Amino acid sequence: MADAAAVSAAAHAGLDAPQTIVVIGGGQAAGWVVKTLRKEGFAGRLVMIADEIHLPYERPPLSKAVLAGEADIDTVRLVKPDDFTALNVEAWQPDCATSIDRDARIVRTQSGREVHYDRLVIATGGAARKLPASIVTTAHVAYLRTLDEAVALGERLRKSERVLVIGGGWIGLEVAATARKLGVAATVVEGAPRVCARSVPPAISSFLLNLHQTNGVDVRLNAALVSLDDHPTDANRVRATLADGTTLDADFAVAGIGLTPHTSLAEAAGVAVADGIVVDHFGATEDPRIFACGDVANHPSAWLKRRVRLESWANAQNQAIVTAKALLGTFEPYAEIPWFWSDQYDVNLQILGDIPTDAELAVRGDLSAKRATLFHVENGTIRGVIAINSARDLKIARKWMNQGRAVDLATLTDASTALA
Ligand SMILES: Cc1cc2nc3c(=O)[nH]c(=O)nc-3n(C[C@H](O)[C@H](O)[C@H](O)COP(=O)(O)OP(=O)(O)OC[C@H]3O[C@@H](n4cnc5c(N)ncnc54)[C@H](O)[C@@H]3O)c2cc1C
């Protein structure tokens, strides 16, 4: 890693100190870039081009408290408006960056403005993946990525009796849990044989399935959606048809089927893209003046020992901080252990580190009592943890993982003795 810092520092060594830094995107990563730049003493021109009307905010509450009507823009802001003003950022909002001219070092926007940059950060996140147009004929299908979408979806949920959730991943399951909290019936349609199949082993999928079924959700697994149409006798409702001919009716549908990273700007400018914008440990692309971070960036993960594009709150914040420092010439490698959480009903589930979907997990506690910590141990050290209502265990495990501390399975799995 020290070598990587030296290589990256050398690549940037010939460049003048930046006078103008432009950030494309106005989400959590962009917000942390501008905050950190000012904290680190950058006194030059700072332009943030963002296509949403809101100043940077955090998205995790969108599928939880915002959807339930318990939080709004003031609760989810990353920076209070006064503090943002104090950062002295030219926020071009709402405006959309439409091209990057790397030779002239100019970003152009939809509204016809342009700005010359010394360094550029692409923090464009992604958009909710859309269902194929070939199977959708109804307009009663919603997606959830932005605050405005969450507010509209919450209002619609509260007027509904049944919602159809397409996709049994994290967003879909959180929407179903919030629907149930609001007293709305929910059906989840998942094409795979288990929920969250791409991120957790089968035991956790079973736990989540049981959690939702106990809370009254109708979960359909191995369910291939072949069409989503207006209901034949009530055009204000929807009907889903599955491959086996089953039909499911609801007031409306929400699709949570993944994220498409916003990479087209970078791609059109010739910046390397491979499941996200390709960056190094410092958020730098091959162009020494262009950086990327957050959901849109594909980076080498020191912990996972492979390249990865993470979609998580912690990554959006911490990778952005590392990137901002590198923009100013301080190269501190991004080496955080990947961390993600989800809240559903009375369950807080956190995932830390490397959890292969076929991992054999050592169990501490009792999954059926909704309080357990599951460890993926390799060569006597913890590689990954899943904590179910056991944030304290996760905190200790994180420390041990960072220390590379040797552990024994008997201690880990003995829930009668606190981890210390
Ligand atoms: C509903 C929901 C719930 C979540 N829950 C959790 C959770 O519980 N735990 C967790 O760890 N993570 C969660 N996440 C993930 C986390 O919120 C994201 O990883 C994080 O928001 C990524 O931040 P970002 O800044 O990289 O991207 P984004 O937040 O997507 O921000 C990018 C911004 O750039 C804008 N933009 C894109 N292209 C342009 C352009 N050309 N010009 C101008 N602006 C542009 C976009 O519109 C957007 O506003 C959740 C995400 C969602 C959507």
The ligand as an SDF file (V2000), in Angstrom:
LIG
                    3D

 53 58  0  0  0  0  0  0  0  0999 V2000
  -33.3500    4.0040   -0.2600 C   0  0  0  0  0  0  0  0  0  0  0  0
  -31.9140    3.7610    0.1210 C   0  0  0  0  0  0  0  0  0  0  0  0
  -31.6120    3.2120    1.3550 C   0  0  0  0  0  0  0  0  0  0  0  0
  -30.2920    2.9730    1.7130 C   0  0  0  0  0  0  0  0  0  0  0  0
  -30.0290    2.4170    2.9270 N   0  0  0  0  0  0  0  0  0  0  0  0
  -28.7530    2.1830    3.2970 C   0  0  0  0  0  0  0  0  0  0  0  0
  -28.4670    1.6050    4.5660 C   0  0  0  0  0  0  0  0  0  0  0  0
  -29.3690    1.3180    5.3560 O   0  0  0  0  0  0  0  0  0  0  0  0
  -27.1660    1.3810    4.8810 N   0  0  0  0  0  0  0  0  0  0  0  0
  -26.1280    1.6940    4.0420 C   0  0  0  0  0  0  0  0  0  0  0  0
  -24.9610    1.4630    4.3750 O   0  0  0  0  0  0  0  0  0  0  0  0
  -26.3810    2.2540    2.8220 N   0  0  0  0  0  0  0  0  0  0  0  0
  -27.6570    2.4970    2.4260 C   0  0  0  0  0  0  0  0  0  0  0  0
  -27.9220    3.0700    1.2010 N   0  0  0  0  0  0  0  0  0  0  0  0
  -26.7960    3.3490    0.2960 C   0  0  0  0  0  0  0  0  0  0  0  0
  -26.2100    4.7580    0.4720 C   0  0  0  0  0  0  0  0  0  0  0  0
  -27.1910    5.6950    0.7060 O   0  0  0  0  0  0  0  0  0  0  0  0
  -25.4340    5.1000   -0.7950 C   0  0  0  0  0  0  0  0  0  0  0  0
  -24.3360    4.2150   -0.8530 O   0  0  0  0  0  0  0  0  0  0  0  0
  -24.9510    6.5440   -0.8550 C   0  0  0  0  0  0  0  0  0  0  0  0
  -26.0490    7.4200   -0.9080 O   0  0  0  0  0  0  0  0  0  0  0  0
  -24.0800    6.7850   -2.0720 C   0  0  0  0  0  0  0  0  0  0  0  0
  -23.7250    8.1300   -2.1390 O   0  0  0  0  0  0  0  0  0  0  0  0
  -23.1380    8.7770   -3.4770 P   0  0  0  0  0  0  0  0  0  0  0  0
  -22.9140   10.2210   -3.1660 O   0  0  0  0  0  0  0  0  0  0  0  0
  -22.0280    7.9710   -3.9950 O   0  0  0  0  0  0  0  0  0  0  0  0
  -24.2920    8.6490   -4.5740 O   0  0  0  0  0  0  0  0  0  0  0  0
  -25.7300    9.2990   -4.5940 P   0  0  0  0  0  0  0  0  0  0  0  0
  -26.2710    9.3770   -3.2360 O   0  0  0  0  0  0  0  0  0  0  0  0
  -26.4880    8.5490   -5.6430 O   0  0  0  0  0  0  0  0  0  0  0  0
  -25.4770   10.7900   -5.1140 O   0  0  0  0  0  0  0  0  0  0  0  0
  -25.1380   11.0960   -6.4470 C   0  0  0  0  0  0  0  0  0  0  0  0
  -25.8280   12.3820   -6.8340 C   0  0  0  0  0  0  0  0  0  0  0  0
  -25.2930   12.8590   -8.0730 O   0  0  0  0  0  0  0  0  0  0  0  0
  -26.3590   13.2620   -8.9190 C   0  0  0  0  0  0  0  0  0  0  0  0
  -25.9060   13.1810  -10.3130 N   0  0  0  0  0  0  0  0  0  0  0  0
  -25.7210   12.0740  -11.0710 C   0  0  0  0  0  0  0  0  0  0  0  0
  -25.2750   12.4060  -12.3120 N   0  0  0  0  0  0  0  0  0  0  0  0
  -25.1780   13.7610  -12.3320 C   0  0  0  0  0  0  0  0  0  0  0  0
  -24.7840   14.6870  -13.3320 C   0  0  0  0  0  0  0  0  0  0  0  0
  -24.3720   14.2970  -14.5540 N   0  0  0  0  0  0  0  0  0  0  0  0
  -24.8160   16.0090  -13.0440 N   0  0  0  0  0  0  0  0  0  0  0  0
  -25.2200   16.4260  -11.8120 C   0  0  0  0  0  0  0  0  0  0  0  0
  -25.6040   15.5850  -10.8190 N   0  0  0  0  0  0  0  0  0  0  0  0
  -25.5750   14.2690  -11.0810 C   0  0  0  0  0  0  0  0  0  0  0  0
  -27.4500   12.2540   -8.5770 C   0  0  0  0  0  0  0  0  0  0  0  0
  -28.7060   12.6880   -9.0060 O   0  0  0  0  0  0  0  0  0  0  0  0
  -27.3200   12.2170   -7.0610 C   0  0  0  0  0  0  0  0  0  0  0  0
  -28.0230   13.2760   -6.4800 O   0  0  0  0  0  0  0  0  0  0  0  0
  -29.2410    3.3170    0.8140 C   0  0  0  0  0  0  0  0  0  0  0  0
  -29.5450    3.8660   -0.4490 C   0  0  0  0  0  0  0  0  0  0  0  0
  -30.8730    4.1000   -0.7820 C   0  0  0  0  0  0  0  0  0  0  0  0
  -31.1880    4.6810   -2.1370 C   0  0  0  0  0  0  0  0  0  0  0  0
  1  2  1  0
  2  3  1  0
  2 52  2  0
  3  4  2  0
  4  5  1  0
  4 50  1  0
  5  6  2  0
  6  7  1  0
  6 13  1  0
  7  8  2  0
  7  9  1  0
  9 10  1  0
 10 11  2  0
 10 12  1  0
 12 13  2  0
 13 14  1  0
 14 15  1  0
 14 50  1  0
 15 16  1  0
 16 17  1  0
 16 18  1  0
 18 19  1  0
 18 20  1  0
 20 21  1  0
 20 22  1  0
 22 23  1  0
 23 24  1  0
 24 25  2  0
 24 26  1  0
 24 27  1  0
 27 28  1  0
 28 29  2  0
 28 30  1  0
 28 31  1  0
 31 32  1  0
 32 33  1  0
 33 34  1  0
 33 48  1  0
 34 35  1  0
 35 36  1  0
 35 46  1  0
 36 37  1  0
 36 45  1  0
 37 38  2  0
 38 39  1  0
 39 40  1  0
 39 45  2  0
 40 41  1  0
 40 42  2  0
 42 43  1  0
 43 44  2  0
 44 45  1  0
 46 47  1  0
 46 48  1  0
 48 49  1  0
 50 51  2  0
 51 52  1  0
 52 53  1  0
M  END
$$$$
